[in-house]
């Protein structure tokens, strides 16, 4: 069964301290789908991240397409954050992506308070890239 964002939130609530939560985030990153080496290029690199982060999307459908994302990073915790974003956004319609309130999710997870400013900025850059791809897909429809 595929994990949902609600599963991740429940797991975060279950874990008492941030050491355990960081380990959990790293474990999530280990479960990412393999990222193609051919997409480790400047076109797929997310700007604004201190670590290297790549994001690849594919659209299925014409009007309000479903967007599937693949992502990866060269840093363990960031790779886990990529995994959380994949659970949150991948496989959803462009309109659903635009309706998600990422700030509310980050607050529920406590990530808004427990990430370094650099990681927080990188996460926001990743969310911005995902949302801009959804916006472009809707505009093209």
C-alpha positions, -999 to +999 in steps of 0.1 A: +000+000+000+013+034-009+020+058+019-001+090+022+008+123+037-016+115+065+004+083+072+036+104+075+019+130+097+007+101+120+042+086+121+056+120+130+031+124+158+040+089+171+078+098+172+086+117+204+119+135+196+134+151+166+163+127+164+139+099+157+120+121+132+151+130+113+160+093+111+125+086+098+129+114+072+162+098+061+145+064+059+118+079+037+145+091+014+159+056+010+125+045-004+124+070-032+119+056-067+152+055-087+160+088-104+173+086-139+209+097-144+199+113-177+178+138-157+206+149-134+212+180-154+207+218-151+172+216-166+160+194-138+180+209-109+160+229-084+174+263-079+175+277-044+186+245-027+220+243-010+221+206-016+217+193-051+181+185-058+166+172-091+130+171-100+115+155-131+078+156-140+056+138-165+021+148-175-008+124-181-038+138-198-046+171-215-071+190-194-061+192-157-034+165-162-022+141-135+014+150-128+039+124-117+071+136-101+105+119-095+130+136-073+164+130-057+191+148-037+227+142-028+220+149+009+202+123+032+178+146+050+170+165+019+164+133+000+138+125+028+122+159+023+120+151-014+103+119-006+077+137+016+070+161-013+066+132-037+040+117-014+023+150-011+022+160-048+030+131-072+002+114-090-023+143-084-041+164-109-026+199-115-057+215-099-052+193-068-016+203-065-026+240-067-052+234-039-027+219-014-016+242+014+020+233+018+024+256+048-003+237+067+014+204+060+048+216+070+033+230+102+015+197+110+049+179+105+067+206+126+092+210+098+085+248+097+102+250+131+129+223+129+146+228+096+177+250+091+170+282+072+189+267+042+169+235+042+137+255+046+145+277+017+154+247-004+121+230+005+102+261-005+121+262-038+111+226-045+074+234-036+076+265-059+089+244-087+062+217-083+035+244-081+048+263-112+048+230-132+012+225-121+003+261-130+019+257-164+000+225-171-033+242-163-024+272-184-016+249-214-049+230-211 
